[in-house]
């Protein structure tokens, strides 16, 4: 484990973190599958393909739907509030449904053809199904929570809908940035806090809310999840430019191809100096010719090199460390079992120190 974590989380081994993720998946997946089964055909089939449960021909597949970080956080947050892990299952399922609603729509809006090493839903089943199934998953998320029929379920739903609205705000900001020549670091962090931080914040608190936690305790867990989300996104931004396609499942220079104003790009532009100025000239030319998509691989490699030379790569790496530290500090604001706190730190280490 790198220097980003491994201090307070050193007692949670890598195997221990994998066990947390597996437990989250085991408890959540049956309820998630049951929710998806409510959808009318062919949306149930399309959603099952998206989650990796079936292949393009409808045959059973061995996809697991991702790392299950959000479900693990939801279950741990229930335990942080003194409730059984199972109390957090409806929250875990609801967050996963919202997360995947956003993925379906984002893939279409961004033109991404691959996710988890498979063709995306819009590529296989068409844009209309990607939109409809995304909408359906969002509706299901609220159903799953509200059908619990308790005041705490109502509190949890309010937090989920607020997080969803922020997530959508973040996507809108992200799209608008693609057509701007310059974006400030503060604007980029606000966008990523909405797009990624808000839902991880919800995942980190929703189980506790369902378990009857006070608003103050839920807020502390939200703060942990929010800054963890920013750390996660900073690492994701690095992988979006320099990640290995064999592990990310995306094209080389993925974010550069989409002209994303991600943290490394924005930090490089703000740094000043020859590399920063040259990068700014290239992006200004892009803004004048938004339809130009004829860049060569050498052009993308040049831009990545300019970002690194200007310091964007190193700044983003340091920002991931800063956000991680802030997330861990937030856990001290809530009185929880030390064992659960160590597990939350261990999960944070896993999120920030990753290869894909």
matplotlib code that plots the C-alpha trace (Angstrom):
import matplotlib.pyplot as plt

x = [0.0, 1.3, 2.0, -1.4, -3.0, -1.7, -1.4, -4.6, -5.8, -2.7, -4.6, -7.0, -5.3, -5.9, -7.7, -9.8, -10.9, -11.8, -13.9, -15.7, -16.4, -17.5, -19.9, -21.4, -21.9, -23.3, -25.9, -26.8, -26.9, -30.1, -32.1, -30.7, -31.6, -35.1, -35.5, -34.3, -36.7, -39.6, -38.8, -41.0, -39.4, -37.0, -35.8, -35.2, -32.9, -31.1, -30.4, -29.2, -26.8, -25.5, -24.9, -23.0, -25.5, -26.1, -24.3, -25.6, -27.5, -29.2, -27.0, -25.9, -22.6, -20.1, -20.0, -20.2, -21.3, -18.1, -16.1, -19.1, -17.4, -20.7, -22.6, -19.7, -19.7, -23.5, -23.3, -20.3, -22.2, -25.0, -22.6, -21.0, -24.4, -24.6, -27.0, -26.5, -24.9, -28.2, -30.0, -28.0, -29.0, -31.9, -29.6, -26.8, -29.2, -30.7, -27.3, -26.2, -29.3, -28.7, -25.0, -25.9, -28.6, -25.9, -23.5, -26.1, -26.8, -23.1, -21.9, -24.4, -23.7, -19.9, -20.0, -18.2, -18.4, -16.8, -17.4, -15.9, -14.3, -17.7, -19.8, -21.9, -25.7, -26.3, -23.9, -25.7, -29.3, -29.5, -29.7, -33.4, -33.0, -30.0, -32.2, -35.3, -33.4, -31.5, -34.7, -36.2, -33.2, -33.6, -37.3, -36.5, -34.0, -36.6, -39.1, -36.6, -36.1, -39.6, -41.2, -39.4, -42.1, -40.2, -39.3, -35.6, -36.4, -37.8, -34.7, -32.6, -34.6, -34.2, -30.4, -30.4, -32.5, -30.3, -27.2, -28.8, -29.6, -26.0, -24.8, -26.8, -25.6, -22.0, -22.7, -24.1, -21.1, -18.8, -20.5, -20.4, -16.6, -15.9, -17.0, -15.0, -11.4, -10.6, -12.0, -10.6, -9.4, -12.1, -14.8, -13.4, -13.3, -16.9, -18.0, -16.2, -17.6, -21.1, -20.5, -18.6, -18.4, -22.1, -23.1, -20.1, -21.1, -24.7, -23.4, -21.2, -24.1, -27.3, -26.9, -26.4, -29.5, -31.5, -30.1, -31.4, -28.2, -28.4, -28.1, -24.7, -23.4, -24.8, -23.2, -19.8, -20.0, -21.2, -18.1, -15.9, -17.6, -17.6, -13.8, -13.2, -15.2, -12.9, -9.8, -11.3, -12.1, -8.6, -7.1, -9.7, -8.7, -5.1, -6.2, -8.3, -5.1, -2.3, -4.2, -3.5, -6.4, -5.8, -6.9, -9.2, -11.2, -11.1, -9.2, -5.7, -6.0, -9.7, -10.4, -8.3, -10.3, -13.5, -11.8, -12.6, -11.4, -10.3, -8.1, -4.7, -5.7, -7.1, -4.1, -1.7, -3.4, -3.3, 0.4, 1.9, 5.1, 5.9, 4.2, 1.1, 1.0, 1.4, -1.4, -3.6, -3.0, -4.0, -7.2, -8.0, -7.8, -10.1, -12.7, -12.7, -13.1, -15.3, -16.2, -12.6, -12.1, -9.2, -6.5, -3.7, -2.3, 0.8, -1.4, -2.9, 0.6, 1.8, -1.0, -0.5, 3.2, 2.5, 0.1, 2.8, 5.5, 3.3, 2.8, -0.8, -0.1, 1.8, -0.6, -3.5, -1.7, -1.1, -4.7, -5.8, -3.7, -5.1, -8.7, -7.9, -6.5, -9.6, -11.9, -10.1, -10.2, -14.0, -14.3, -13.1, -16.3, -18.4, -18.2, -18.1, -16.6, -12.8, -13.1, -15.6, -13.4, -10.4, -12.6, -13.7, -10.0, -9.1, -11.8, -10.5, -7.1, -8.5, -10.4, -7.4, -4.7, -5.9, -4.9, -8.2]
y = [0.0, 3.5, 6.4, 7.8, 5.4, 2.6, 4.6, 4.2, 1.5, -0.7, -3.3, -4.0, -6.2, -6.2, -9.5, -7.9, -5.1, -7.7, -9.5, -6.2, -5.8, -9.4, -9.1, -5.9, -7.7, -10.9, -9.0, -6.4, -8.4, -10.5, -7.4, -5.5, -8.3, -8.5, -4.7, -4.9, -7.8, -5.4, -3.6, -4.2, -6.0, -5.3, -3.0, -5.8, -7.5, -4.4, -3.6, -7.1, -6.7, -3.4, -5.0, -7.8, -10.6, -11.6, -11.2, -9.6, -12.7, -13.0, -15.8, -15.8, -14.0, -13.8, -10.0, -8.7, -5.2, -3.5, -3.4, -2.9, 0.0, 1.9, -1.1, -1.8, 1.8, 1.7, -1.5, -0.2, 3.1, 1.1, -0.6, 2.7, 3.7, 0.5, -1.3, -4.6, -4.4, -5.8, -2.6, -0.8, -3.1, -1.0, 2.0, 0.1, -1.1, 2.4, 4.0, 1.3, 1.9, 5.7, 5.1, 2.9, 5.3, 7.9, 5.5, 4.6, 8.2, 9.4, 6.7, 7.9, 11.6, 11.0, 8.6, 5.9, 2.6, 0.5, -0.1, -2.9, -4.3, -4.7, -2.6, -0.1, -0.4, 2.4, 0.7, -2.7, -1.8, 1.7, 5.2, 5.0, 2.0, 3.5, 6.6, 4.6, 2.1, 4.8, 6.6, 3.4, 2.6, 6.1, 5.5, 2.0, 3.5, 5.7, 2.8, 0.5, 3.1, 4.3, 0.9, 0.4, 2.6, 4.1, 7.7, 6.8, 5.6, 9.0, 10.7, 8.4, 9.2, 12.9, 12.4, 10.2, 12.6, 15.5, 13.5, 12.6, 16.3, 17.2, 14.3, 15.7, 19.2, 17.8, 16.1, 19.3, 21.2, 18.6, 18.8, 22.6, 22.6, 20.7, 23.8, 26.3, 27.3, 27.7, 26.3, 27.1, 24.6, 25.6, 25.1, 21.7, 20.6, 21.8, 19.8, 16.7, 17.1, 17.1, 14.4, 11.9, 13.1, 13.6, 9.9, 8.5, 10.8, 9.4, 5.8, 6.5, 7.8, 6.2, 3.0, 5.0, 7.0, 3.8, 2.6, 5.7, 7.8, 11.4, 14.0, 15.1, 11.6, 11.1, 14.5, 13.3, 10.2, 12.2, 14.4, 11.3, 10.0, 13.4, 13.9, 10.2, 10.8, 13.7, 11.6, 8.8, 11.2, 12.7, 9.2, 8.5, 11.7, 10.5, 7.1, 8.9, 10.2, 7.8, 4.6, 1.3, 0.3, -3.3, -2.4, 0.6, -1.0, 2.4, 3.8, 5.3, 9.1, 8.5, 11.9, 13.8, 12.2, 13.6, 17.0, 16.7, 19.6, 17.1, 18.1, 17.4, 19.5, 22.4, 22.3, 22.3, 25.3, 27.2, 26.5, 28.9, 28.3, 27.2, 23.8, 25.4, 28.1, 25.6, 23.5, 26.5, 27.3, 23.8, 23.9, 27.4, 26.0, 23.2, 25.6, 27.3, 24.0, 21.9, 19.5, 18.6, 15.0, 14.1, 14.1, 11.6, 9.4, 11.6, 14.6, 13.0, 11.9, 15.5, 16.9, 14.3, 15.2, 18.9, 18.3, 16.3, 18.9, 21.7, 19.8, 18.8, 15.1, 15.7, 18.3, 15.9, 13.1, 15.5, 16.6, 12.9, 12.7, 16.0, 14.8, 11.4, 13.0, 15.2, 12.2, 10.2, 13.2, 13.4, 10.0, 11.5, 13.6, 10.5, 8.1, 4.6, 1.2, 1.3, -1.8, -0.1, 3.0, 0.9, -0.8, 2.6, 3.7, 0.4, 1.0, 4.5, 3.1, 0.7, 3.5, 5.8, 3.3, 1.4, 0.4, 0.5]
z = [0.0, -0.9, 1.4, 0.7, 3.3, 5.4, 8.7, 10.6, 8.2, 8.6, 10.6, 7.8, 5.3, 1.6, 2.0, 4.7, 2.4, -0.3, 2.2, 3.0, -0.7, -1.1, 1.8, 0.4, -2.9, -1.3, 0.8, -1.9, -5.2, -4.5, -3.5, -6.5, -8.9, -7.4, -7.9, -11.6, -12.2, -11.6, -14.8, -17.8, -20.8, -22.4, -19.8, -17.3, -19.9, -20.8, -17.1, -16.5, -19.4, -18.0, -14.6, -16.2, -15.3, -18.9, -22.2, -25.4, -26.4, -23.0, -21.7, -18.1, -17.6, -14.7, -14.4, -10.8, -11.6, -10.3, -7.1, -4.7, -2.9, -2.4, -1.0, 1.4, 2.6, 3.1, 5.2, 7.2, 7.9, 9.4, 11.7, 12.6, 14.0, 16.0, 13.7, 11.9, 8.5, 7.0, 8.0, 5.3, 2.5, 1.1, 1.1, -0.6, -3.3, -3.8, -4.1, -6.6, -8.7, -8.8, -9.6, -12.5, -13.7, -14.0, -15.8, -18.4, -19.2, -18.9, -21.4, -23.9, -23.4, -23.5, -26.4, -24.4, -26.2, -23.5, -19.8, -17.8, -21.0, -22.7, -25.1, -23.3, -23.3, -25.8, -28.2, -27.9, -27.3, -28.6, -27.1, -26.3, -24.1, -22.3, -21.4, -20.4, -18.3, -16.6, -15.7, -14.5, -12.2, -10.6, -9.9, -8.4, -6.1, -4.4, -4.3, -2.6, 0.2, 0.6, 0.8, 4.1, 5.5, 8.4, 9.3, 8.9, 5.3, 4.6, 5.9, 3.8, 0.7, 1.2, 1.3, -1.8, -3.8, -2.8, -3.8, -7.1, -7.9, -7.1, -9.3, -12.2, -11.5, -11.8, -15.1, -16.5, -15.3, -16.8, -20.2, -20.2, -19.4, -22.6, -24.6, -22.5, -23.2, -19.5, -16.2, -12.8, -10.3, -7.9, -10.6, -11.4, -7.8, -7.4, -10.4, -9.2, -5.7, -7.3, -9.8, -7.7, -4.1, -3.5, -4.2, -2.2, 0.6, 0.5, 0.4, 3.4, 5.5, 4.2, 6.2, 9.4, 8.7, 8.2, 11.5, 13.3, 13.5, 14.4, 11.7, 13.2, 12.9, 9.4, 8.4, 9.7, 7.6, 4.6, 5.0, 5.0, 1.8, 0.1, 0.4, -0.3, -3.6, -4.5, -3.8, -5.9, -8.8, -8.7, -9.2, -11.9, -13.7, -13.7, -15.0, -17.6, -19.2, -18.2, -17.3, -19.0, -21.2, -20.2, -16.7, -17.2, -20.0, -21.9, -24.8, -24.3, -23.5, -22.8, -21.2, -23.7, -26.6, -24.9, -24.3, -20.6, -18.4, -15.7, -12.7, -14.4, -17.4, -15.3, -12.9, -15.8, -17.4, -14.0, -13.5, -16.0, -17.9, -21.4, -21.3, -19.7, -22.4, -25.2, -23.8, -23.5, -27.2, -28.3, -26.2, -27.5, -31.0, -30.0, -28.7, -32.1, -33.9, -31.7, -34.5, -35.2, -34.2, -36.5, -33.9, -34.2, -31.4, -31.5, -30.8, -27.7, -26.5, -26.9, -24.8, -22.1, -22.1, -21.8, -18.9, -17.1, -17.8, -16.5, -13.3, -13.7, -13.0, -9.8, -8.5, -9.0, -7.2, -4.3, -4.3, -4.0, -0.8, 0.6, 0.0, 1.5, 4.7, 5.0, 4.6, 7.4, 9.7, 9.4, 11.0, 14.3, 14.5, 15.2, 18.1, 16.4, 17.2, 16.5, 14.4, 12.1, 11.9, 10.8, 8.1, 6.8, 6.6, 4.9, 2.3, 1.8, 1.1, -1.4, -3.2, -3.5, -4.0, -7.1, -10.5, -12.2]

ax = plt.figure().add_subplot(projection="3d")
ax.plot(x, y, z, "-o")
ax.set_aspect("equal")
plt.show()
